[in-house]
Amino acid sequence: MTMKPQQPPHSFRITLNLSMGAPRLDSVLMEALRNQKENLDLRNITRATFKELFKNKRILIKDQPARPSSSISAGTTCVDILGYS
């Protein structure tokens, strides 16, 4: 059993549960943000702002900055978005 990393302060965590891997994090994450109901700011985020979050290293996977082009494996992945609590 793997432990989830601790959620950073002042961040929003979204958990991606994928039955199949995905070639790009940005498309999967944008869809997940649009479908979640806990954070309206992120639900209605613009593509430009979303891009800035990646550029400013405010999207983390396992406490490491994520890249939009990162592939995602099947299974559970926790993504933390800094500055949205």
MOPAC internal coordinates of N, CA, C and O (Angstrom, degrees):
PM7 1SCF
backbone

  N    0.0000 0     0.00 0     0.00 0    0    0    0
  C    1.4480 1     0.00 0     0.00 0    1    0    0
  C    1.5287 1   108.73 1     0.00 0    2    1    0
  O    1.2310 1   120.18 1   -53.60 1    3    2    1
  N    1.3286 1   117.27 1   126.40 1    3    2    1
  C    1.4534 1   120.39 1   179.63 1    5    3    2
  C    1.5158 1   109.86 1   -92.47 1    6    5    3
  O    1.2310 1   121.63 1   -35.57 1    7    6    5
  N    1.3178 1   114.48 1   144.43 1    7    6    5
  C    1.4593 1   120.02 1   179.79 1    9    7    6
  C    1.5225 1   108.85 1   -90.03 1   10    9    7
  O    1.2310 1   120.94 1   -39.13 1   11   10    9
  N    1.3241 1   115.81 1   140.87 1   11   10    9
  C    1.4577 1   120.22 1   174.56 1   13   11   10
  C    1.5240 1   108.08 1   -74.58 1   14   13   11
  O    1.2310 1   120.14 1   -40.85 1   15   14   13
  N    1.3392 1   117.33 1   139.15 1   15   14   13
  C    1.4625 1   118.25 1   174.29 1   17   15   14
  C    1.5274 1   109.62 1   -64.80 1   18   17   15
  O    1.2310 1   121.10 1   -27.19 1   19   18   17
  N    1.3249 1   115.50 1   152.81 1   19   18   17
  C    1.4613 1   120.15 1   179.38 1   21   19   18
  C    1.5247 1   109.35 1   -66.47 1   22   21   19
  O    1.2310 1   120.94 1   -41.31 1   23   22   21
  N    1.3131 1   115.81 1   138.69 1   23   22   21
  C    1.4627 1   121.03 1   179.82 1   25   23   22
  C    1.5207 1   109.56 1   -72.64 1   26   25   23
  O    1.2310 1   119.99 1   -51.12 1   27   26   25
  N    1.3430 1   117.61 1   128.88 1   27   26   25
  C    1.4650 1   119.96 1   178.20 1   29   27   26
  C    1.5269 1   111.02 1   -63.30 1   30   29   27
  O    1.2310 1   120.27 1   -27.90 1   31   30   29
  N    1.3511 1   117.08 1   152.10 1   31   30   29
  C    1.4651 1   119.24 1   176.61 1   33   31   30
  C    1.5245 1   110.91 1   -63.18 1   34   33   31
  O    1.2310 1   120.58 1   -28.58 1   35   34   33
  N    1.3099 1   116.50 1   151.42 1   35   34   33
  C    1.4729 1   123.49 1   176.94 1   37   35   34
  C    1.5261 1   111.43 1    55.86 1   38   37   35
  O    1.2310 1   121.29 1  -135.01 1   39   38   37
  N    1.3183 1   115.14 1    44.99 1   39   38   37
  C    1.4656 1   119.58 1   178.54 1   41   39   38
  C    1.5217 1   109.59 1  -134.56 1   42   41   39
  O    1.2310 1   121.43 1   -18.13 1   43   42   41
  N    1.3091 1   114.87 1   161.87 1   43   42   41
  C    1.4558 1   122.23 1   174.81 1   45   43   42
  C    1.5182 1   106.79 1  -111.96 1   46   45   43
  O    1.2310 1   120.58 1   -51.04 1   47   46   45
  N    1.3181 1   116.50 1   128.96 1   47   46   45
  C    1.4645 1   121.09 1   179.63 1   49   47   46
  C    1.5130 1   109.42 1  -105.25 1   50   49   47
  O    1.2310 1   121.49 1   -49.03 1   51   50   49
  N    1.3158 1   114.76 1   130.97 1   51   50   49
  C    1.4512 1   120.53 1   172.66 1   53   51   50
  C    1.5164 1   107.08 1  -122.28 1   54   53   51
  O    1.2310 1   120.86 1   -45.93 1   55   54   53
  N    1.3130 1   115.96 1   134.07 1   55   54   53
  C    1.4558 1   121.32 1  -178.84 1   57   55   54
  C    1.5172 1   108.72 1  -103.80 1   58   57   55
  O    1.2310 1   121.32 1   -58.03 1   59   58   57
  N    1.3209 1   115.08 1   121.97 1   59   58   57
  C    1.4594 1   121.27 1   178.00 1   61   59   58
  C    1.5201 1   108.59 1   -96.17 1   62   61   59
  O    1.2310 1   120.25 1   -55.92 1   63   62   61
  N    1.3142 1   117.12 1   124.08 1   63   62   61
  C    1.4598 1   122.59 1   176.71 1   65   63   62
  C    1.5237 1   107.66 1  -114.79 1   66   65   63
  O    1.2310 1   121.06 1   -77.56 1   67   66   65
  N    1.3179 1   115.57 1   102.44 1   67   66   65
  C    1.4595 1   120.57 1  -174.83 1   69   67   66
  C    1.5263 1   111.38 1  -109.22 1   70   69   67
  O    1.2310 1   120.83 1   -49.35 1   71   70   69
  N    1.3235 1   116.02 1   130.65 1   71   70   69
  C    1.4690 1   119.77 1   176.44 1   73   71   70
  C    1.5270 1   110.40 1   -80.13 1   74   73   71
  O    1.2310 1   120.85 1   155.69 1   75   74   73
  N    1.3525 1   115.98 1   -24.31 1   75   74   73
  C    1.4604 1   121.36 1   176.35 1   77   75   74
  C    1.5306 1   107.43 1  -132.09 1   78   77   75
  O    1.2310 1   120.64 1   -26.25 1   79   78   77
  N    1.3053 1   116.38 1   153.75 1   79   78   77
  C    1.4550 1   120.13 1   176.21 1   81   79   78
  C    1.5230 1   110.34 1   -64.64 1   82   81   79
  O    1.2310 1   121.01 1   -17.62 1   83   82   81
  N    1.3273 1   115.67 1   162.38 1   83   82   81
  C    1.4669 1   121.35 1   178.94 1   85   83   82
  C    1.5284 1   108.28 1  -129.44 1   86   85   83
  O    1.2310 1   120.31 1   -37.90 1   87   86   85
  N    1.3423 1   117.01 1   142.10 1   87   86   85
  C    1.4636 1   119.71 1  -176.59 1   89   87   86
  C    1.5262 1   114.81 1   -71.28 1   90   89   87
  O    1.2310 1   119.97 1   155.45 1   91   90   89
  N    1.3444 1   117.66 1   -24.55 1   91   90   89
  C    1.4721 1   120.14 1  -177.26 1   93   91   90
  C    1.5257 1   111.30 1  -138.72 1   94   93   91
  O    1.2310 1   121.05 1   -47.64 1   95   94   93
  N    1.3196 1   115.60 1   132.36 1   95   94   93
  C    1.4534 1   121.36 1   177.53 1   97   95   94
  C    1.5292 1   111.37 1   -65.89 1   98   97   95
  O    1.2310 1   119.77 1   137.20 1   99   98   97
  N    1.3378 1   118.05 1   -42.80 1   99   98   97
  C    1.4643 1   119.74 1  -171.62 1  101   99   98
  C    1.5247 1   112.86 1   -58.36 1  102  101   99
  O    1.2310 1   119.60 1   137.54 1  103  102  101
  N    1.3247 1   118.36 1   -42.46 1  103  102  101
  C    1.4704 1   119.49 1  -178.35 1  105  103  102
  C    1.5297 1   111.62 1   -69.46 1  106  105  103
  O    1.2310 1   120.34 1   139.09 1  107  106  105
  N    1.3297 1   116.96 1   -40.91 1  107  106  105
  C    1.4715 1   121.07 1   179.35 1  109  107  106
  C    1.5321 1   110.26 1   -66.33 1  110  109  107
  O    1.2310 1   120.76 1   136.63 1  111  110  109
  N    1.3244 1   116.16 1   -43.37 1  111  110  109
  C    1.4630 1   120.14 1  -178.55 1  113  111  110
  C    1.5242 1   111.39 1   -67.40 1  114  113  111
  O    1.2310 1   119.86 1   138.25 1  115  114  113
  N    1.3191 1   117.88 1   -41.75 1  115  114  113
  C    1.4713 1   120.29 1   179.14 1  117  115  114
  C    1.5287 1   110.44 1   -60.65 1  118  117  115
  O    1.2310 1   120.37 1   136.50 1  119  118  117
  N    1.3196 1   116.90 1   -43.50 1  119  118  117
  C    1.4710 1   120.36 1   178.71 1  121  119  118
  C    1.5246 1   110.63 1   -62.91 1  122  121  119
  O    1.2310 1   120.24 1   137.05 1  123  122  121
  N    1.3345 1   117.16 1   -42.95 1  123  122  121
  C    1.4664 1   120.82 1   179.60 1  125  123  122
  C    1.5255 1   110.91 1   -63.74 1  126  125  123
  O    1.2310 1   120.20 1   140.42 1  127  126  125
  N    1.3271 1   117.21 1   -39.58 1  127  126  125
  C    1.4649 1   120.21 1   178.88 1  129  127  126
  C    1.5247 1   111.29 1   -65.94 1  130  129  127
  O    1.2310 1   120.26 1   140.49 1  131  130  129
  N    1.3102 1   117.11 1   -39.51 1  131  130  129
  C    1.4686 1   121.33 1   178.73 1  133  131  130
  C    1.5379 1   111.46 1   -64.95 1  134  133  131
  O    1.2310 1   120.43 1   150.46 1  135  134  133
  N    1.3272 1   116.78 1   -29.54 1  135  134  133
  C    1.4690 1   120.79 1  -176.52 1  137  135  134
  C    1.5236 1   114.34 1   -91.58 1  138  137  135
  O    1.2310 1   119.72 1   164.41 1  139  138  137
  N    1.3343 1   118.14 1   -15.59 1  139  138  137
  C    1.4710 1   119.43 1  -178.38 1  141  139  138
  C    1.5214 1   109.61 1   -79.01 1  142  141  139
  O    1.2310 1   120.79 1   -20.11 1  143  142  141
  N    1.3353 1   116.10 1   159.89 1  143  142  141
  C    1.4652 1   120.94 1  -176.27 1  145  143  142
  C    1.5266 1   113.31 1  -120.72 1  146  145  143
  O    1.2310 1   119.76 1  -179.21 1  147  146  145
  N    1.3344 1   118.06 1     0.79 1  147  146  145
  C    1.4622 1   120.89 1  -174.75 1  149  147  146
  C    1.5240 1   113.87 1   -83.35 1  150  149  147
  O    1.2310 1   119.73 1   150.75 1  151  150  149
  N    1.3429 1   118.12 1   -29.25 1  151  150  149
  C    1.4503 1   120.86 1  -175.13 1  153  151  150
  C    1.5279 1   109.26 1  -132.02 1  154  153  151
  O    1.2310 1   120.91 1   -77.55 1  155  154  153
  N    1.3357 1   115.87 1   102.45 1  155  154  153
  C    1.4655 1   120.24 1  -175.98 1  157  155  154
  C    1.5265 1   112.67 1   -67.68 1  158  157  155
  O    1.2310 1   120.02 1   147.73 1  159  158  157
  N    1.3364 1   117.57 1   -32.27 1  159  158  157
  C    1.4659 1   119.96 1   178.02 1  161  159  158
  C    1.5323 1   110.26 1   -59.88 1  162  161  159
  O    1.2310 1   120.60 1   135.05 1  163  162  161
  N    1.3177 1   116.45 1   -44.95 1  163  162  161
  C    1.4671 1   119.86 1   179.58 1  165  163  162
  C    1.5238 1   111.66 1   -75.49 1  166  165  163
  O    1.2310 1   120.43 1   149.22 1  167  166  165
  N    1.3105 1   116.78 1   -30.78 1  167  166  165
  C    1.4636 1   119.22 1   178.43 1  169  167  166
  C    1.5311 1   111.01 1   -63.09 1  170  169  167
  O    1.2310 1   120.73 1   145.50 1  171  170  169
  N    1.3245 1   116.20 1   -34.50 1  171  170  169
  C    1.4653 1   122.00 1  -177.15 1  173  171  170
  C    1.5310 1   112.72 1  -104.62 1  174  173  171
  O    1.2310 1   119.67 1  -161.04 1  175  174  173
  N    1.3154 1   118.23 1    18.96 1  175  174  173
  C    1.4611 1   122.23 1  -176.30 1  177  175  174
  C    1.5318 1   110.98 1   -63.45 1  178  177  175
  O    1.2310 1   121.19 1   -37.60 1  179  178  177
  N    1.3330 1   115.34 1   142.40 1  179  178  177
  C    1.4642 1   119.42 1   176.75 1  181  179  178
  C    1.5279 1   109.25 1   -81.75 1  182  181  179
  O    1.2310 1   120.69 1   -21.23 1  183  182  181
  N    1.2995 1   116.28 1   158.77 1  183  182  181
  C    1.4709 1   120.41 1   177.73 1  185  183  182
  C    1.5325 1   111.15 1   -61.51 1  186  185  183
  O    1.2310 1   120.56 1   142.19 1  187  186  185
  N    1.3403 1   116.53 1   -37.81 1  187  186  185
  C    1.4691 1   120.37 1   179.88 1  189  187  186
  C    1.5319 1   110.83 1   -63.54 1  190  189  187
  O    1.2310 1   120.34 1   134.96 1  191  190  189
  N    1.3306 1   116.95 1   -45.04 1  191  190  189
  C    1.4676 1   120.74 1   178.51 1  193  191  190
  C    1.5181 1   110.51 1   -65.78 1  194  193  191
  O    1.2310 1   120.62 1   140.03 1  195  194  193
  N    1.3189 1   116.42 1   -39.97 1  195  194  193
  C    1.4639 1   121.84 1   178.19 1  197  195  194
  C    1.5319 1   109.71 1   -59.17 1  198  197  195
  O    1.2310 1   120.45 1   135.53 1  199  198  197
  N    1.3307 1   116.75 1   -44.47 1  199  198  197
  C    1.4676 1   121.80 1   178.24 1  201  199  198
  C    1.5281 1   110.99 1   -61.70 1  202  201  199
  O    1.2310 1   120.63 1   139.56 1  203  202  201
  N    1.3242 1   116.41 1   -40.44 1  203  202  201
  C    1.4679 1   121.34 1   179.45 1  205  203  202
  C    1.5316 1   111.41 1   -62.62 1  206  205  203
  O    1.2310 1   120.41 1   143.12 1  207  206  205
  N    1.3278 1   116.83 1   -36.88 1  207  206  205
  C    1.4678 1   119.80 1   178.37 1  209  207  206
  C    1.5231 1   110.81 1   -59.44 1  210  209  207
  O    1.2310 1   120.29 1   136.89 1  211  210  209
  N    1.3250 1   117.05 1   -43.11 1  211  210  209
  C    1.4660 1   120.59 1   176.93 1  213  211  210
  C    1.5297 1   110.00 1   -65.35 1  214  213  211
  O    1.2310 1   120.73 1   132.95 1  215  214  213
  N    1.3307 1   116.20 1   -47.05 1  215  214  213
  C    1.4620 1   121.58 1  -177.23 1  217  215  214
  C    1.5278 1   111.44 1   -59.05 1  218  217  215
  O    1.2310 1   120.63 1   140.78 1  219  218  217
  N    1.3316 1   116.40 1   -39.22 1  219  218  217
  C    1.4682 1   121.67 1  -178.46 1  221  219  218
  C    1.5261 1   113.07 1   -89.45 1  222  221  219
  O    1.2310 1   120.51 1  -168.94 1  223  222  221
  N    1.3361 1   116.64 1    11.06 1  223  222  221
  C    1.4785 1   122.75 1   176.10 1  225  223  222
  C    1.5209 1   112.67 1    58.12 1  226  225  223
  O    1.2310 1   121.06 1  -139.77 1  227  226  225
  N    1.3468 1   115.58 1    40.23 1  227  226  225
  C    1.4625 1   120.93 1   179.30 1  229  227  226
  C    1.5185 1   112.33 1  -101.99 1  230  229  227
  O    1.2310 1   119.96 1  -175.15 1  231  230  229
  N    1.3359 1   117.68 1     4.85 1  231  230  229
  C    1.4606 1   122.14 1   173.47 1  233  231  230
  C    1.5184 1   106.60 1  -113.29 1  234  233  231
  O    1.2310 1   121.45 1   -60.31 1  235  234  233
  N    1.3395 1   114.83 1   119.69 1  235  234  233
  C    1.4573 1   120.63 1  -173.92 1  237  235  234
  C    1.5240 1   111.69 1  -120.88 1  238  237  235
  O    1.2310 1   121.41 1   -35.53 1  239  238  237
  N    1.3172 1   114.91 1   144.47 1  239  238  237
  C    1.4664 1   122.79 1   167.80 1  241  239  238
  C    1.5176 1   105.73 1  -126.54 1  242  241  239
  O    1.2310 1   120.71 1   -56.33 1  243  242  241
  N    1.3214 1   116.26 1   123.67 1  243  242  241
  C    1.4710 1   122.59 1  -176.70 1  245  243  242
  C    1.5245 1   110.83 1    52.91 1  246  245  243
  O    1.2310 1   120.86 1  -133.88 1  247  246  245
  N    1.3242 1   115.96 1    46.12 1  247  246  245
  C    1.4687 1   123.79 1   177.90 1  249  247  246
  C    1.5265 1   114.03 1    63.61 1  250  249  247
  O    1.2310 1   119.75 1  -166.54 1  251  250  249
  N    1.3252 1   118.08 1    13.46 1  251  250  249
  C    1.4621 1   122.18 1   179.09 1  253  251  250
  C    1.5293 1   109.33 1  -116.14 1  254  253  251
  O    1.2310 1   119.89 1   -38.83 1  255  254  253
  N    1.3410 1   117.81 1   141.17 1  255  254  253
  C    1.4709 1   119.69 1   177.43 1  257  255  254
  C    1.5263 1   110.76 1   -59.20 1  258  257  255
  O    1.2310 1   121.28 1   -45.60 1  259  258  257
  N    1.3217 1   115.16 1   134.40 1  259  258  257
  C    1.4707 1   121.04 1  -179.26 1  261  259  258
  C    1.5267 1   109.57 1   -95.61 1  262  261  259
  O    1.2310 1   120.96 1   -26.14 1  263  262  261
  N    1.3204 1   115.77 1   153.86 1  263  262  261
  C    1.4635 1   121.83 1   174.91 1  265  263  262
  C    1.5263 1   108.54 1  -106.76 1  266  265  263
  O    1.2310 1   119.77 1   -35.54 1  267  266  265
  N    1.3241 1   118.05 1   144.46 1  267  266  265
  C    1.4670 1   120.22 1   179.88 1  269  267  266
  C    1.5266 1   112.44 1   -57.66 1  270  269  267
  O    1.2310 1   120.67 1   146.85 1  271  270  269
  N    1.3294 1   116.32 1   -33.15 1  271  270  269
  C    1.4641 1   120.65 1  -176.36 1  273  271  270
  C    1.5256 1   113.45 1   -87.64 1  274  273  271
  O    1.2310 1   120.20 1  -176.50 1  275  274  273
  N    1.3373 1   117.21 1     3.50 1  275  274  273
  C    1.4708 1   119.36 1   178.57 1  277  275  274
  C    1.5219 1   110.61 1   -63.21 1  278  277  275
  O    1.2310 1   120.89 1   -42.50 1  279  278  277
  N    1.3226 1   115.90 1   137.50 1  279  278  277
  C    1.4635 1   118.72 1   174.12 1  281  279  278
  C    1.5250 1   108.34 1   -81.69 1  282  281  279
  O    1.2310 1   121.10 1   -24.74 1  283  282  281
  N    1.3134 1   115.50 1   155.26 1  283  282  281
  C    1.4665 1   121.74 1  -178.77 1  285  283  282
  C    1.5182 1   108.12 1  -120.72 1  286  285  283
  O    1.2310 1   121.10 1   -49.18 1  287  286  285
  N    1.3256 1   115.50 1   130.82 1  287  286  285
  C    1.4653 1   120.71 1   178.83 1  289  287  286
  C    1.5172 1   110.90 1   -78.86 1  290  289  287
  O    1.2310 1   121.01 1   -20.57 1  291  290  289
  N    1.3110 1   115.67 1   159.43 1  291  290  289
  C    1.4678 1   120.55 1   173.43 1  293  291  290
  C    1.5254 1   108.16 1   -63.11 1  294  293  291
  O    1.2310 1   120.92 1   -28.93 1  295  294  293
  N    1.3183 1   115.84 1   151.07 1  295  294  293
  C    1.4562 1   121.11 1  -179.79 1  297  295  294
  C    1.5116 1   110.90 1   114.75 1  298  297  295
  O    1.2310 1   120.91 1    23.84 1  299  298  297
  N    1.3223 1   115.87 1  -156.16 1  299  298  297
  C    1.4559 1   122.37 1  -175.97 1  301  299  298
  C    1.5199 1   110.56 1  -103.38 1  302  301  299
  O    1.2310 1   120.56 1   -50.72 1  303  302  301
  N    1.3159 1   116.54 1   129.28 1  303  302  301
  C    1.4621 1   122.85 1   176.96 1  305  303  302
  C    1.5198 1   108.10 1  -131.35 1  306  305  303
  O    1.2310 1   120.55 1   -52.46 1  307  306  305
  N    1.3323 1   116.56 1   127.54 1  307  306  305
  C    1.4683 1   121.80 1   176.14 1  309  307  306
  C    1.5180 1   108.67 1   -94.67 1  310  309  307
  O    1.2310 1   120.99 1   -52.43 1  311  310  309
  N    1.3220 1   115.71 1   127.57 1  311  310  309
  C    1.4653 1   121.94 1   178.39 1  313  311  310
  C    1.5195 1   107.52 1  -117.35 1  314  313  311
  O    1.2310 1   120.80 1   -52.89 1  315  314  313
  N    1.3363 1   116.08 1   127.11 1  315  314  313
  C    1.4594 1   121.66 1   178.65 1  317  315  314
  C    1.5242 1   109.09 1  -107.33 1  318  317  315
  O    1.2310 1   120.53 1   -46.09 1  319  318  317
  N    1.3226 1   116.60 1   133.91 1  319  318  317
  C    1.4577 1   122.70 1   179.15 1  321  319  318
  C    1.5202 1   107.23 1  -115.26 1  322  321  319
  O    1.2310 1   120.76 1   -68.29 1  323  322  321
  N    1.3238 1   116.15 1   111.71 1  323  322  321
  C    1.4600 1   121.53 1  -174.91 1  325  323  322
  C    1.5277 1   111.16 1   -73.75 1  326  325  323
  O    1.2310 1   121.49 1   -38.89 1  327  326  325
  N    1.3379 1   114.75 1   141.11 1  327  326  325
  C    1.4522 1   120.97 1   176.91 1  329  327  326
  C    1.5186 1   114.11 1    91.76 1  330  329  327
  O    1.2310 1   119.96 1  -177.96 1  331  330  329
  N    1.3084 1   117.69 1     2.04 1  331  330  329
  C    1.4713 1   121.91 1   178.40 1  333  331  330
  C    1.5188 1   107.81 1  -127.08 1  334  333  331
  O    1.2310 1   120.54 1   -80.77 1  335  334  333
  N    1.3292 1   116.58 1    99.23 1  335  334  333
  C    1.4662 1   118.10 1  -179.88 1  337  335  334
  C    1.5022 1   110.82 1  -114.51 1  338  337  335
  O    1.2310 1   120.10 1   180.00 1  339  338  337

